[in-house]
């Protein structure tokens, strides 16, 4: 059997607005910062991710994340270019190119052994039904994960598994007071250790990668990073 490019972990309805979503696991990545981690994408099942942003339908997978496109200013500070990997993954899903993970659990178990998973390469992973996360995360060696939904009741089960994404010091104080480890995105040029430890993979001359760092597993350390990606100039503290 030819080695698959990825798997459908689950098709589910968003706990935010009940729209049909899908979580897809891909097996290879050339991302320099993360290293070759498996990637999990949370997408709308029936709407292309580029179109979803233009129509404001990405709320179903991103919630009220401030890095979504602002309908008034038309600015978007999210680091993810949805026209690239998310779009390709969605098209492959719609073309039927991914296997069902549950139906192929023995193969998934074999392929995830000694691998690391990045939950939420696009979309918020706390939207995924927890039993799905638990089943497949337990097969891997390590993981990273971040959620903007940390105030939501449905996301509380992910405490100690995902970092709470914070966009200002008030967020940081609120999240830590409720027992979350945090991940703060700061404007370019801002390095503030009040938010914890700088992401080792972004320190000058560092050879660290997420795959070897292992700090962003929701249980170890508060982390901050300078804004990066195509929308970094729009990132501001709130």
C-alpha positions in Angstrom: 0.0 0.0 0.0 1.3 3.5 -0.9 2.2 5.6 2.1 -0.7 8.1 2.5 -0.1 11.9 2.7 -2.5 12.3 5.6 -5.7 11.2 7.4 -9.1 12.5 8.3 -9.0 12.5 12.1 -12.7 13.6 12.5 -15.6 15.3 10.8 -17.5 17.3 13.4 -19.7 20.3 14.0 -18.0 23.4 15.4 -18.9 24.0 19.1 -18.9 27.7 18.2 -21.7 27.7 15.6 -22.4 24.1 14.6 -21.0 24.5 11.1 -19.5 21.3 9.6 -15.7 21.1 10.1 -12.9 18.6 9.6 -9.6 17.9 11.3 -6.9 16.5 9.0 -3.5 15.1 9.9 -0.7 15.5 7.4 2.5 13.6 7.9 5.3 15.8 6.5 6.4 19.4 6.9 9.3 21.5 5.7 8.6 24.3 8.2 12.0 25.4 9.4 10.7 26.7 12.8 8.8 23.6 13.7 10.8 20.9 12.1 9.3 17.9 10.4 6.2 17.5 12.7 2.9 16.0 11.7 0.4 18.8 11.2 -3.3 19.0 12.1 -5.5 21.4 10.1 -9.0 22.4 11.2 -11.0 23.5 8.2 -14.6 24.1 7.2 -15.7 21.0 5.3 -17.7 22.8 2.6 -16.0 26.1 2.1 -12.5 26.8 0.7 -10.4 28.5 3.4 -9.6 31.5 1.2 -13.3 32.1 0.6 -14.1 31.5 4.2 -11.9 34.4 5.2 -13.4 36.7 2.6 -16.9 35.9 3.8 -16.1 35.9 7.5 -17.0 32.2 7.8 -13.7 31.4 9.4 -15.3 32.2 12.7 -16.4 28.5 12.8 -12.8 27.4 13.0 -11.1 30.4 14.6 -13.7 31.9 16.9 -13.1 35.6 17.9 -9.4 35.4 17.4 -8.2 39.0 16.9 -5.8 37.9 14.2 -8.7 37.1 11.8 -9.4 39.6 9.0 -11.0 42.8 10.3 -14.0 43.5 8.1 -13.7 47.3 8.6 -9.9 47.8 8.2 -9.5 44.7 5.9 -6.3 43.9 7.9 -5.4 40.4 9.0 -2.6 39.7 11.4 -2.7 35.9 11.3 0.7 34.4 10.3 -1.0 31.7 8.2 -1.2 32.2 4.4 -4.4 30.2 3.8 -3.8 30.3 0.0 -0.9 28.0 0.5 -1.0 24.9 2.7 -4.5 25.2 4.1 -5.9 25.6 0.6 -3.9 22.6 -0.7 -5.0 20.4 2.3 -8.7 21.4 1.8 -8.5 20.6 -1.9 -6.9 17.3 -1.3 -9.7 16.5 1.3 -12.4 17.4 -1.1 -10.7 15.3 -3.8 -10.9 12.3 -1.4 -7.1 12.0 -1.1 -7.0 11.3 2.7 -7.8 8.1 4.5 -10.1 7.9 7.5 -7.9 7.6 10.5 -10.2 5.6 12.7 -10.8 3.0 9.9 -7.0 2.8 9.5 -5.9 2.9 13.1 -3.2 0.3 12.8 -1.5 2.2 10.0 -1.9 5.5 11.9 -0.4 3.9 15.0 2.6 2.8 13.0 3.2 6.1 11.3 2.8 8.2 14.5 5.2 6.2 16.5 8.2 8.4 17.6 6.6 11.4 15.8 5.6 14.8 17.1 2.2 16.5 16.3 1.5 20.2 15.8 -2.1 20.6 16.7 -3.6 23.6 14.9 -1.3 24.5 12.0 -4.5 26.3 10.9 -7.7 26.6 12.9 -8.2 26.2 16.6 -7.5 22.7 17.9 -9.7 23.1 21.0 -12.7 22.7 18.7 -11.8 19.1 18.0 -13.8 16.6 20.2 -11.4 15.7 23.0 -11.6 11.9 22.6 -10.2 12.4 19.0 -7.3 14.4 20.3 -6.6 12.0 23.1 -6.7 8.9 20.9 -4.2 10.2 18.3 -2.1 12.3 20.6 -1.4 9.3 22.8 0.1 7.6 19.7 2.7 10.3 19.2 6.0 11.0 21.1 5.3 14.8 21.8 3.0 17.6 20.7 2.4 21.3 20.6 -0.9 23.2 20.6 -2.3 26.6 21.1 -5.9 27.8 21.6 -7.6 31.2 21.5 -10.7 29.5 22.9 -9.3 29.1 26.4 -12.1 31.1 28.0 -14.8 28.9 26.4 -16.3 26.1 28.6 -15.8 23.5 26.0 -12.0 24.2 25.8 -11.3 23.7 29.5 -10.6 20.0 29.0 -7.5 21.1 26.9 -5.9 22.8 29.8 -2.4 21.3 30.4 -2.5 20.1 26.7 -2.5 23.4 24.8 -1.1 26.8 25.5 -3.6 29.7 26.0 -3.0 32.1 23.1 -2.7 35.6 24.6 -2.8 39.0 22.9 -2.0 41.3 25.8 -1.0 41.3 29.5 -4.7 41.2 30.6 -5.1 38.0 28.7 -1.9 36.6 30.2 -3.0 37.4 33.8 -6.4 36.0 33.2 -5.1 32.8 31.6 -2.5 32.1 34.2 -4.9 32.8 37.0 -7.1 30.1 35.6 -4.3 27.6 35.4 -3.2 27.8 31.7 0.3 28.0 30.4 0.4 30.8 27.9 1.7 31.7 24.4 1.8 35.4 23.7 2.4 37.0 20.3 4.1 40.4 20.7 4.5 43.2 18.1 7.7 43.1 16.1 10.6 44.5 18.1 9.0 43.8 21.5 10.6 41.3 23.8 9.0 41.3 27.3 9.9 38.6 29.7 6.8 39.4 31.8 5.1 37.1 29.3 7.5 34.2 30.1 10.3 32.8 28.0 11.0 33.7 24.5 10.3 31.0 22.0 13.8 29.3 21.6 13.2 28.7 17.9 13.1 32.5 17.4 16.2 33.5 19.3 19.0 34.8 17.1 21.5 32.0 16.0 19.4 29.4 17.8 19.1 26.0 16.2 16.1 25.1 18.3 12.9 23.8 16.6 9.5 23.0 18.1 10.1 19.3 17.4 13.0 19.3 19.8 12.0 22.1 22.2 8.8 20.5 23.5 7.9 23.5 25.8 4.5 24.3 24.2 2.7 21.2 25.3 0.4 23.2 27.7 2.1 22.0 30.8 5.6 23.3 31.1 6.2 27.0 30.4 4.8 30.4 29.5 6.2 31.4 26.1 6.2 34.6 24.0 7.2 35.2 20.4 7.6 38.2 18.2 5.0 38.4 15.5 5.9 36.7 12.2 4.4 35.8 8.9 2.7 38.0 6.3 0.5 39.8 8.8 3.1 40.6 11.4 3.0 44.4 10.8 -0.7 44.4 12.0 0.0 42.8 15.4 -0.6 45.1 18.3 -0.9 44.4 22.1 -4.5 44.8 23.4 
